[in-house]
Every structure is written in C-alpha cells, then in structure tokens.
Amino acid sequence: MKISKEKKNKIFEQILNYLYSVNPRPIFTSYIAREIARDEEFVKKLLLALKKKNLVIELKKNNKGVQYKRRSRWVLSPEAYQAFKKRIEI
C-alpha cells in the first residue's frame, strides 16, 4: 500500500511533535510507534528519513556506553529543537 506524500508529512509532524514533548529524553522506536499508533518498521523507516534531514539523532548506546544490538533511541537534533521552540513561542 502506498501512502501519499501529504500523509507522510503529517506522520513526520506527529513524530517530531512527540519527540519535542519528551525532549531531552531519548525514546525507543517502539515507544514512538505505540504513541502515534503506527507499525514499528514503518516508523523506523520514517525516523531514518528524518535522520538524513538532520532533524533527529539516533542513539545506539545506553547510558553506560554499551552498544545496543538491535535497538535505537531517538532524540530531536538541537537545530530541530530550536526551530520547534521558536514556532511554539509565536
């Protein structure tokens, strides 16, 4: 099934809004998928697209510096956070 570009952009906005609301806490892909009620693999694909646009940062290590084998946590990039902050202040 193909999703239109307009709908994808709305889902991108949902992801970014959620990450902004929990900032600076990094969130696992599965939690993001559950929050926006989407499939985990689909959300991961979208998060990787946002990573290419430098809007999110992927963290592959836990707080102790140990590398995750199959998990990733996500956080807004500083630039994206500042853009959201300016937008919300207006």
Secondary structure, 3 states (H helix, E strand, C coil): CCCCHHHHHHHHHHHHHHHHHHCCCCEEHHHHHHHHCCCHHHHHHHHHHHHHCCCEEEECECCCCCECCCCCEEEECHHHHHHHHHHHHC
